[in-house]
């Protein structure tokens, strides 16, 4: 499960792994996870060891 914020729905939600559309390795220790919310909107979440935001980092 991923805790994300959807700008279009204006709310936080938990999304299961089957909502992941793509993973992008942007740099060593920086991963962008592209997902769809329950309404079908695209949500990007930054993850990885070099992210300076504590906890889940919705973008």
Secondary structure, DSSP 8 states (H G I E B T S, - for coil): -EEEEETTTTEEEEE-GGGEEEEEEEETTEEEEEEE-TTS-EEEEEESTT--SSS-EE-
